[in-house]
Amino acid sequence: MLREVENDNVVKLYEVYEGDGFIHMVLELLNGGELFDRIRKKSKYSENDAKEVMKRFLNALAYLHERNIVHRDLKPANIILK
């Protein structure tokens, strides 16, 4: 399912390997860290910064929902920034 997702605000899945009881996924490298950590470090977000993060997040969420894909664990620690 994730392989078919093509949106700049959703991490890209390149490959999946299964073996030894594990599933290994090769994902796009995102260097921005978790939103949770960014909020904790900054302690304050400007309105413009918050607007940009939320715009990207809501774009991704709408894109996924249009394709009947539900995340089920949305929280700042699970939002990775580019």
Secondary structure, 3 states (H helix, E strand, C coil): CHHHCCCCCCCCEEEEEEECCEEEEEECCCCCCEHHHHHHHHCCCCHHHHHHHHHHHHHHHHHHHHCCCCCCCCCHHHCECC
